[in-house]
Each structure stands twice: as structure tokens, then as C-alpha cells.
Amino acid sequence: MGQKTLHLVSLGCTKNLVDSEVMLGKLSQYKVVDDPNNADVIIVNTCGFIEAAKTESLETIMELHALRKRDSLLVMSGCLSERYKEELQQDLSEVDIFTGVGDYDNIDKLIEAKKSSYSPSVFLANEDVPRVITGSSYHAYIKIAEGCNQSCSFCAIPNFKGKLHSRGIDSIVKEVKSLVARGYWDFSFISQDSSSYGRDLGLKDGLVELIKAVEKIEGVQSAKILYLYPSTTTFALIDAIADSPLFQTYYDIPIQHSDDEMLKTMKRGFGETKTKELLAYMHSKPNAFIRSTFIVGHPGEDDEIHFLRTDSSLLEGIAQVLAPGIAITTGAELNNPDNPTEQTGETPFLDGRQSKVMSTEDVPLSREALPTPPPRPLPLVPETTSTAASPARESPPDAPPARGPGLHPRWPPPESAWRPVRLPSRGPPQRPAPEWTPRPWWP
């Protein structure tokens, strides 16, 4: 028997990407292929943060099911699977194995046993778990924490990722050193709320201590921190980043709004005055780059009172306080009564299925404005993986293929792989989610 093949698609944020790389490490005995027609195992690591991400995840599942070969396994993992585990297991019979955000390091065992599993705890990558870094031969993401202690009204992540759970500094340093030994020298440190790193471990200035520890690692040439939170970002942290000879003076901090009333509605806990002071202090640092996101159209926002108020709109002050180049994420879809509040989030725009932070000039205003994406999802393929053409797909038999106990095959795929899938509304405002039909990613 030849070597088994694997096709993995990672959707959503870079934190999801790290978990996908862990799965590649645990499945190192598989040959990674970029053609799902020729894969014995297909994994989709899903995102369930905003409505567009849910749609993309479900469309990807349907599309890959239509392309899969006989006797292959289709695995659904990640945030969407965790968030709607009961509904998806009941309705999405195209999927053979379901898992959420707690079993990335056990993916090899789940595939071998052909069974679904949802661990009660959230998996947090560490130095002892093998990873296959994708997309670069010199840069790697380092996840420093999972979960979040914030309670933003528009964000559902704490509901399925739980409270802040930080790695120890020693664990992070060991992982960085091991990657430096493999030739990596540029690192991005990520979590849901990086400026709160270490608070659950009793560290008062955990991120400042981490910066100092990384600076001592020989071989690291460049680093940056992503996903700061306004109310947990201190002037001391701003100084530590700016004064570091290693870390870039790059402040990735979602402001979301400037009006005090709207910030209270969003449960952001940080007012306009303090926000401007924070941004001005960041901007005072030499060669500082500030990247932020703003929500427009949040439920309860009034054009006259909140958004267009010239005396309190932070957008008016950006030109006076900040340098050009801030990426602005709008939540205009929230004005649609069929869309729940949770459909806005603290993520950069994504170009197709490639995580790419765009400048202000590049931000698309509609789906039609996006560049033409590939005909199918782009898999995670290590640079050494062969991309030779695979043989023609074998025609499916009349009878369903044998599957493991408790699995729900849907074979052969219907002529149209797209069918309605209903996901319930979670979080305010409390109104039922509409029926919707997933559509192909591109005509």
C-alpha cells in the first residue's frame, strides 16, 4: 500500500493557521497534496467568527465533498465546528469526522479510529507538539495564549474558546529557539488579546517580560506582536515595543469606535479620551506603524448622534493624530436586520482564502470588488510537496462506501453540492438566523 495522502484547508485567522500546522505535524506520515481529488483524508479547519466566515467554511465543505474520491474521509475542525457542534453533526452528513478546538494534537488518533470528538478544554500549542510551518521559510507565528477575558457584545469567541489561558514564558522561548534552529528568524506573537498575556499566570506586565525574554534569544532578527486590546495596553508596553532593538514598532490594536455611548454598548470599556491619548502616544514613537479596525453600522448606532458627530468621531481625528495607512474594517452588513450583531469582528480583510492584511487603498467595499479567487480552496502545502498532476478521479460506485461506526456518508455527491444549512443565532440581538443557501465561491 502506498503512502496515504492529505489535503488540508485552513480558513480564518493566523491563530487557526497555527492549529492547522499542528495537525500537519501530527499527520506527518501523510503526503500532503494540493488536489482534493487525490486525497485520502481532507481536513477543513473552519472559522465561525463572522457571517462571511461561516458561509465560506460551509461552502468549502460542500465543494470539497463534491470533489472527494471514494473511501476518503472528510474532517471538519475548528471554531465553526465547535460553536455549532450539535447542529452540524445532525445536519451536515457530508462530513465523516467532527472535531472542535480541543483535539488538534489528537487528530491522528481520530482519523485512525474514524470517530468524532469534542474535548472540553481548548488546545493551546506548545513547544512539545510538532508543527509544519507553511507559507514561509523564515517567518513563523507563535501563539502565546488562548481564550479571552473581554466581553465585547459583538464577539462570540469567549463563548467557545473560554477565558484567557496563557503559555508560560519558558514554553514560548523553547519553541522560538527550536524554530531558530530550523532556520526561522522572523516571528509574530499572536493571541486573541495579546496585551492581557500572562494575567492569568499572575504576571503584571507579562507581554513586557516576554519581549525581554525573546530579545535574549540568539538568532531572532525581527518580531512583532499582533492583537492588542485598548484597555489592557499600557504606556509601559508601548515603550517596551518602541525601545526594543528586535521588535518592530508595530501596534495592531482594534479601536472599533470612538463614541462613549457606543463603546458602552459594545462593552469595550475604554472611552474616547483615553483612546486618543493611547493612539497619540503610539504615534509619538519613531517609525511607528498603527493598524486598527473600526465598526460601522453596529446595532444602536445612529448616523446623527454617533457616527457623524464631528466633535466625537475618531475618524475625523485620524488624519490629525495618525499617519496614513490604517486599514478600516466596516460592518455595514449589520444594518441588514437579517444579520445578527456577532457578524462584525476584529479581523483584517482576507483576500480570497489567503490571510493578507490590506492597506486602506486595497480594502474591497463589496464581494464583487475582490480579486478573482482560485476555483477551489487553497490547501496548506509545505514547500517541498510535489504538485504533480493526479490521476483522473474514479467514478463512485452505486453503493455507499464502507465507513466507520457513527459516521454519516452522503455518497455519491448530488448533482448540486449546495444545499440550505441553518445555523442558529448566538448572542445579541436575540432574533432567529435566516434560512440561507450556500453558494459556490465563484460563478
N, C-alpha and C positions, 0 to 999 in steps of 0.2 A: 504494500500500500504506500502510495506517495505521500509527501508532506501535505498536511491539511492547510487550507487557505483561509484568510481572514480579510474582511472588508469592514472598516470602521469609519463612521462619520461622527464628528464631534461638532455639535451645534452650541450656540450661545457664547458665553464669556470665556476669558482665559482661565478662570478657575475651573470651569468644566473641562478645558483643554488639559490641564494638569491631571485630572482624574482619568481622562481618556488615555493619556500617556502611561498612567499606571496600569490600565488594562492591557495596553500593548506590551508592557513589561511582563505582566503575568501570563501573557499568551505568546511568549517569545518562541515557542515551539511551532507556531503557525507561520506560514509565509503570507505576508501582507500583500494584497493585490488591490489595484485600483479599479478593477472590473467586477461589479457585484454578480454578474452572470456566472463567474467562475469561482465564487467564494463558498466555502463550506459553512462558514459562520459569518453572519452580518450583524454588526452592532451599531445601534444609533444611540448616542449619548445625548439625550434631549434637553431642551431648555423650556421652562414653563413660566418665565417671568412676566412677559407681556403678551398681548394677544397675537401679535405677529410671530412671536417665537413659538407659541403653541401651534399656530397654523403651520409654520414651517416644519416643526417636528412631526406632526401628523401627516403632512404631505410627503415628507421624506420616508416615513414608514410605509405608506401606501405605494410610493414609487418603487422603493426597493423590493417590496413584496411582489410587485408585478415583474420585476427583473430577475428575481431569485431562481436558482435552479432546483431541481428535485432533491429532496432529502437535506436541504440546507436548513440551518437554524437562524431565525431572526430574533435578535435580542434587543429589548428596549430598556435603557437605563437612564438615570439622570433625574433632573428636577421635575419634569412633567410627569414622568412615571411615578415618582414619589408623591407628588401633590395630588394626583388623581388615581391612585393605585386601585381602589375598589372599582371605580367606573371603567377604567381602561381594561382591567382584567376581565370584566364582564362583557364589554362590548367589542374590544379590539382583538378578534380571533385570528387576525393575520399574524400576530406576534406569538412566538413559541415560548420565550423566556422573558419574564418581567423582573426587573430589579430597580432599586431606587438610588439613594445616595449613600448607602452604608455598606455596600458589598463590592466595591471596585477591586479590592485586594483578594476577593474570593471568586472573581469572575471565571477563572479556570475551573474551579470546582463546580460551579453552577452549570457551566456548559457540559462538563463531563457527565454530570448527573441528569442533565436536561430538566432542570426544575427552577421554578421562580423562588425568589427570596427577598424579603424586606427586613433588613436588620434594624433594630430600634435605635441604634446610635448612628451618627453621621461619620463617615470615613474622613480622616484627615491624613494626607500624605506625609510620610516621614522619611528619614534617611535610610531606613531598613527595607523599604519597598522599592523594587526595581522599577525604573521608568525608561521609556524610549522617547527621547526628546525629538520633536518633529518641527519642521519648518525652518530650522537654522542649525548651523554647525558651530555657532559661537554664543548664541543667546538662549537663556532658559528662564522660565517663570518659576518662582519659588512661592508656594502657598504657605503663609505663616499662621493662618487661623481659619476656622470655620465658624459659621453662625454669626449672629448679630444681636446686640443688646438694644438697638434702636427700635422704635415702634412707629415708623413712618406709616401714615394712613394708606398710602398708595402701594406699599410693598408687602408682598406675601412671603418673602424669603424666610423671616424668622419662624413662620408657621411650620415649615418643613425642614429647615436647617437648624433650628433651635438657637439657644443662647451662645454667646461668644465662647469659643473653645480654642485657646492659643497653644501653639507648639512652644516648647522650651527653646531658649536661645541656643543652647548646646546642640540640639537636634538640627536647627536650621544651619548652624555653622558647619556641622558634619556633612550635610547634604551639599552645601555650596563647595566645600573642599573636594568632595568626591566628583562633582561636576567639573571643577577646575582641573582635576587630574585627567579628565576625559577631553580636555581642550576647550571648555566653555569659559568665557571671561566677562560676559555681559549678563546682568541679572535684573529681573523685575520682581519685586516683592509684592505679593497680592493677597488680599482677603476682602471680605465684604465691608469691613470698617477697619482699615489698617491703622488708623490713628488711635484706636482703642486696644491695639495689640498689647497683651500681657496683663491687662487689668484683672482678668480672671485668675492670674497667677500671682497677684499681689504686687505687680510691678507698677510703680507710679508713672515712670516715663519709659515704658517698655520699648517703644519704637526708637527712642534716642539711644537706649542701651544696645539695641540690635544694630543700629547704624555704626556705633563704635566697634562692635564685635566684627562686623563684616569688613570694616576698614583695615583690620589687622590680618585678614586672610591674604596670603601671598598668591598672586595670580589673577585676582579680580581687578579688572581695569575700569569697569563702568557699572553703575547700578542706578536704579530709580525705584520709587515707591508709588504704587497706584492705589486709588480709592481711599482718600482721606475723608473725614466727616467734619463739618464745620465746628460743631460744639465740642468735639474731642481733639481738635487740632490746636495746639498751644503755640505761643510765640517761641518757646524753647525748642519745639520741634521744627518750626520754620527756620530757626537759627541753625540747628544741627544739620539740616539738609543743605542750607546755603553755605555753611562753613566747611562742609565735608570735601576733602580733595577727591573723593571717589564717587559720591552720589551726585547725580545731576540735579540742578536747581529746578526741579520739575514738580509742580504742585497740581495733582489731579484731585480736584475737590468739587463735588456736585453742590451747587448753591440752590438750585431748583426754583427759588422765588425770593422776592425782596420785601413784599408787603407783610407786616407783622401779623395781620389778621389771617392771611392765607398760610403763613408759616405755622400758625397755631392750628389751623385746620389740617394741615399736612402732618402735624405733630413733629415738626422739625426742631423745636426747642432752641432756636437761635434767631435773634431779631436782626432787623435791617442795619442798625447802627454797628453792632458787633461784627456783622458780616462784612461791611465795608471796611472796618478797621482791619480785619483779618486779611482781606484781599489787598488793601493798601500796603500792609506790612510785607506781604509776599512780593508785591510788585517792587518794593524798595530794594530788594536783593539784586545784586548784579547778575545780568544774564538770566533772570527768572523767566520761566515759562509757566503760565497758568492755564490749565484746561478745566472747563466746567460744563455743567449741563443745567438747563432751565426747563421747567414745566409750564406750558401754556395751555390753557383750557381745562385746568383742574376743576372738578365739580365744586361749585360755590364761588368760583372766580367771576367777578363782574367786570366787564370792559371798562366802565367808567370809574369804578371805585378802586379796583385792584390793579389791573394790567396797565391801563393808560394813565394812571396818576403820575404826572411828571415829577412831583415832589418826593415820591417814594419808590419809583421804578428803578431798580438796579440796572436795568438795561440801558437807561439813559446815562448812567454814570460809568458804564464800562469804558467808553471812549476817553473819559477823563482819568480813570484810575488804572485801567489795564491796557496792555499792548494788544494790537490786533492778533487774530488767530484763535480766538476762543470758539470751540465747537459748541453749537447750541442745539440741544435736542428738544423738539417741540412735542407736545402731547395734544395736538389739535383733534385727534380722534376722540378724545374724551368728551368733546361737545356732542358726539353722537349718543343719544340716550340708550342705544343698544349696547354700548361699551361700558363695562364697569371701571371703577376708579383704578383698579390694580393694573390697568393696561399701560401705565406710564412707569418708567423705571430709570435707574441710574446707570445706563449702559450707553456706550458710544454707538453711533450708527454702524451697521455692518454692511459691507459691500458683498452682496451675494451671500455666500457661506464662508467668506474669509474675514477673520477679525481684522479690521483696518480702521484706525481712527482717522477720520477725515477732517480737513480744515474747514473753516466756515464756508469757503467758496465751493467746497466739494459736497456739502450736505444736500442730499436729494430732498425735494419737497413732496414727492409722491413716489409710489411704486414704479410708475412709468418712467420716472427720471433715473432709475437705477441703470447701471450698465448691464448689457445683456449677460445673464449668468450662464454657466455651463448647463448642458442638457440634463445632468443628474448631479446629486450631491458629490462634493469633492471629499474623498476619503483621506484619512491620515496615513500617509505612506512614508516610511523612512527614506532618506535619500538614496540608500543602497538598494532599494527594492526595484526589481525589474518591472518594467511596464510593457512587456511583450504582449502582443495580442493574444487573447484567449480563444479557445475553440468555440465553435458555434454552440449555442445553448441547446441542450437536449430537450425534445418535446416532452411535456409532462404526461404521465400515464393517465388512464381513465380513473383508476382507483387512487385514493389519497395515499401518500407515502406513510410508512410507519413512523410514529412519533412517540416520545416518552409519555409516561403517565401524567395526566392532568394538563396536557398541552392542548391547544385549540388550533388545529391547522385550518387553513382556508385555501384549498388547492383543488383544481388549478385556479389561478387568479381570474376574476371576472374580466370580461372584455374591457370594462371601465374600472380602473383601480380606485376611483374616487367615490366615496360614499359619505353620507352625513355621520358625524361623530359629535355627540353632545357632551360638553363639559360644564359642570355646574359653576355658578358664580361663587367666589370665595372672597370675603372681605367687603367693606363698604363700597358703594351703596348696596344695600340688600335688595337686589332685583334679579330675576332669573336670567341666565345666559340665553341668548338667542340660538335657535337652530341655525346651523351654518354648514355649508358643504365645502370641504377642502377642494382646492383647485390645483391643477398642475402648476409647478413652479414657474413655468414659462410656456406660452402657447406653442 
